[in-house]
């Protein structure tokens, strides 16, 4: 019997694995010995197949010399011990530490998954530094996966990746969408609206995800504040707040505006998509915007920034609307348009769901991913 190859998957956080990779992991674990290294890996125990080996490594999103060096040494040890044939890294920090570790231990095939670039919104020294770090990861990888076509074109035009050594799976995204889990349910809509004291006729703008400055939350709130007195509308923010400045900004605005509602992090995002009339993603940078297609799967159109990544997830004026990035005035303008053209949204939502079923259903993506991994292993044999 042919011995199974070992594959190591490295991510900064367990939440990244949970959000994007679970179906991919199920597919891979049927054909390979699969190892997962990430922060809080044990939390994935009930979510992944029993034959998947989970190992905690403390990665941090922000630079920390001692923690990063420790993570590098620990990963180096486990790569030597387990001798994976192939490594797959996802997220910038894990990608950089894995690129060095896997190169030193001479892992036969190294893949990195690009899901957005830190340096895009930076200036000066930090833009230069993060760009160099990305180039190191790419140069030490045999192949790069990219989660959107527009991001791939952007990276090629900036001489970060080459066309021949980069791939986008089908129409984009890392793991696609579970269309049975992410679907509109009137019961969820009614229960959550009752909980937040929003009537069934009140228009609701919804944001769901990590809450920080780069997600465009400040512009979104500014835009909403300018329209809420003229329209019966609410803005609901769902997700973990990642810095004190944003936390204080939201608190201050909630005191002034009772139609602005904050809800903490949720483990059931699929329920919250049913509360909204339109989803908002005013990000300054995104690799793809997986949350957009999750919303779309719940018949929810999106109002999002016109940037690479998001422009792949939204078909403008068909499944949603695009606004100028970082521009509260343009967000306000599009919000007003949406409020005056509510009938369009039902049609847009239906189109969005159909597009997800056709192009982004998770099994389509996972099968393509499995075929890609098999082809790279066969190529090396």
Secondary structure, DSSP 4 states (H G I P E B T S, - for coil): -PPPPEEEEEEEEHHHHHHHTHHHHHHHHTTSEEEEEEETGGGGTTTS-TTSEEEE----SS--HHHHHHHHHHHHHHHHHH--SEEEEESHHHHHHHHHHHHHTT-SEEEEEE---GGGG--HHHHHHHHHHHHHHHHT-SEEEES-HHHHHHHHHTTSS-STTEE--TTS-SS-B-TTTS---HHHHHHHHHHTT--TTSEEEEEES-BSGGGTHHHHHHHHHHHTTTS-EEEEEES-B--HHHHHHHHHHHHH-TTEEEE---S-HHHHGGG-SEEEE--S--SS-HHHHHHHHTT--EEEESSTTHHHH--BTTTEEEE-TT-HHHHHHHHHHHHH-HHHHHHHHHHHHHHHHHHTBHHHHHHHHHHHHHHHHHHH-
